[in-house]
Amino acid sequence: NEDLQFNDDGTLVMDSPREHHVCVYDFPDAAHIRLDCAAAGTPPTPVIWKFSAIDDTLSIGDEHETGHYKRK
């Protein structure tokens, strides 16, 4: 039960009942998203994930786990 908010300034806000993260995002190509969710004051830790958006469903994941999100 996680909400994702993609902002035009390249930040992504992820909220769930247990966590809150603000990440920096970009798209290195049409099939991947790069997320850096390092806490302020710590070294960057970008991670590249597979990314797809079909109709109102967004999928972000890797070969082990994929999250599926519906547009509100």
C-alpha positions in Angstrom: 0.0 0.0 0.0 2.6 2.5 -1.2 2.0 5.8 -3.0 4.5 7.2 -5.5 4.5 10.9 -6.5 6.7 11.8 -9.4 7.5 15.5 -9.4 8.7 17.6 -12.4 11.9 18.6 -10.5 13.2 14.9 -10.7 12.2 14.0 -7.2 10.0 11.0 -6.3 8.2 10.9 -3.0 7.4 7.3 -1.7 4.9 7.0 1.1 3.7 3.8 2.8 2.2 3.1 6.3 5.8 2.3 7.5 8.1 4.4 5.4 8.7 7.8 3.8 11.4 8.3 1.2 12.3 11.2 -1.1 14.4 10.0 -4.0 16.0 11.6 -7.1 15.0 9.9 -10.4 15.8 9.9 -14.0 15.4 7.6 -17.0 18.7 6.3 -18.5 16.6 4.7 -21.4 13.0 3.9 -22.2 13.0 0.6 -20.2 14.8 1.7 -17.0 14.5 4.1 -14.1 17.4 5.2 -11.9 16.5 5.9 -8.3 18.8 7.5 -5.7 17.2 7.3 -2.3 20.3 8.1 -0.2 19.6 10.2 2.9 20.7 13.8 2.9 24.3 14.2 3.7 25.3 10.6 2.6 27.0 9.6 -0.6 24.7 9.0 -3.6 23.6 5.4 -4.1 21.8 5.2 -7.5 20.1 1.9 -8.4 18.7 1.1 -11.8 15.4 -0.8 -12.0 13.4 -2.1 -14.9 10.5 0.2 -15.6 7.3 0.0 -17.7 4.0 2.0 -17.9 1.1 0.4 -19.6 -2.3 2.0 -19.5 -2.8 3.0 -15.8 -0.3 0.5 -14.4 3.4 1.3 -13.5 5.8 -1.5 -12.9 9.2 -1.1 -11.2 11.4 -4.0 -10.3 14.2 -6.4 -11.1 14.5 -10.1 -11.7 13.7 -10.9 -8.0 10.7 -8.6 -7.3 8.5 -6.2 -9.1 6.1 -3.6 -7.7 2.9 -2.7 -9.6 1.2 0.7 -9.0 -2.1 2.0 -10.3 -2.6 5.6 -11.2 -5.0 7.5 -8.9 
